[in-house]
Amino acid sequence: MTELAVGVVGAGWMATDYHVPAFTSHPRTRVVAFAERDDARRAAVEGDLSVPGYASAEAMLAAHELDVVSVCTPPSTHEGIFLDAVDAGCHVLCEKPLALTAESARRMAEAADAAGVVTQVGYLHRYYRNYERALEMLSNHLLGDIVEVTVAHHSAPPQQGWYYNPDLSGGGVARDLFPHSLDVLFEAFGEDADVTDASVRHLRGNAVEDTARVSLEIGGVPVNLSATWTQTDGVTRVLVVGTEGWLELDAETLQGEVHGRPVEFQHGDLPLVDVGVATLFPASDEDAHTARIHDFADHAAAGDTETAAPASRGVAVAEVVDAVYERTGAAWRADQ
Amino acid sequence: MTVLVTGATGFIGLNLLHAMTDREAVAMVRPSASTARLPDGVETVESDLSDPDSLAAAMEGVDAVVHLAAAVYAQAEMERTNTGGTERLVDAAAEADVETFVFLSTVGAHPEVPTDTDSPYQRSKVAVEDLLFGQDHPFDVAALYPTYIFGPRDYRLTRYEHVRPIAANRVLVPPLYTYDEYNVVHVDDVVGSVVHCLDERATGRHLITGPNLTNRQVLGTIARHAPGNCRVVGVPYGVTRWVVKPTLDLLHRVGVSPVPGDGFLERGDFGTVREDLTERAPVRQRSWQSALTETIDWYESVGVL
């Protein structure tokens, strides 16, 4: 069985902590090269990984016959790297957000379609086992008809400066965090989305918003989605209410009721012991990042373009985020 | 033969319609009901057991009626729906040219089985016995009396309480469960009996019973098949009575346990029948074990186990 040669673009923490280890541990892929613009960072990572580093994705693509390119750079660089990789016939795993705008995302999806390569956008949440369970219950209509979904996703303000420069990031917290939730919602209810209301706030005087809220209908289901960059380790809650039950989940705990009968999981697992007055869940070794990268690697190795979130999903996600900025009249959009 | 099925979106209705996809079945649904779980392409007609006009309209072109609809858990609706609704449906069927009427009852409503008079559900089913079998009808009448049904498509998770405590514990010993007895049948036996009554024009009353089972047999089978490798450890009733209950009572008195020990002395009965009435059905039966394991498989497939 041949191994696919992977080139990783960008050598930040996403690349070194997740992409490189995951492609290394997958039986069908191995990392053969990486690209990093920063000289000091490139030298350090080259030493750690013992694979050659290049100053640009172009140079890496020119020097190696790659099968897979994974993109871990700021959003403004995604389209160029993605199109070059597709042009070279590579399968592409691209971190979210896929692109600065839906228009840009559309160009990427069309190029990938034409080339017939396997693509996936780096949405994380659906790879948590609780989310997998919730999606399973929803696709089997266990809650009856869905009446309403509420999602709150709050995370610490990012450290890197590019997040606050809309030319590099494509926006603020809406562009950064909405994609994870929208991917899950599209998976559950289809990609037919209609934004009915949106608002943003600038809490710290940055060029981009640090709170965002959107109301939309997805496949006819009313959804309220909010996200903030605030001082927190990160809290994400999803509440789904149906005519016959409800579910509330985050990555750790999934609780709900179906016709009044309680269901409860932690990290997708049932308890080891549940005696009513006390519940003990098994220790979890859940690693959603590795799960998503391995899932992409499986599809790339099989040449299966029907990944969990191909570039076309990135287009649908970007359209909602664009609609949020359109409604809220984001000042920086005039410059683009 | 066009068959109108009431209760089409319920546990037995869904299993019946999935077994009848090559037949002309019409699912009778309430206007508010979700039809997402029905098999693709099944014809539906909106109607309500409380509305005689809607029932008359639903009967158009119907040759047979399978009446599964009933309030099973909502006590307030039992008399109105299970008794009154059945009367209205029988009237509507008599007005139309219906040839066969198949009614789903419950084991406790069978004349040879003692009725639990504390159960409003059983009373509501007994109340239509005379309507069905004490009067003349222009159609054949068959009634089915199943015991405790297990099987796939239990969307209301009505049997989840028997499975989850086992899947969610590595060792199951009292006081985690009380002493219960069961008589389990596969939902396919019920579906097969309905189809049998339609095809063979079988009339009259039909019990659908399995063997009477102990707690240990049922829980042990679930434990062998459910995720989690649970071991069921049998504890004699005497231990529960003289050790577990007093211990729980004590823990309750000092504020550790939220409940006293009385609950552990309750003996549950899920459909057991007199020995000479066991393992009866108008069709060849599936095993009670398969009824349990296929329920578990289905729970796993939809994400709740």
Interface residues (C-beta under 8 A of the other chain):
Chain A: E132 R133 A134 L135 E136 M137 N140 H141 L142 G144 D145 T243 E244 V258 H259 R261 V263 L270 P271 L272 V273 D274 V275 V277
Chain B: S34 A36 R37 Y73 Y155 R156 L157 T158 Y160 E161 R164 P165 A167 A168 N169 R170 P175 L176 P227 G228 S257 P258 S301 V302 G303 V304 L305
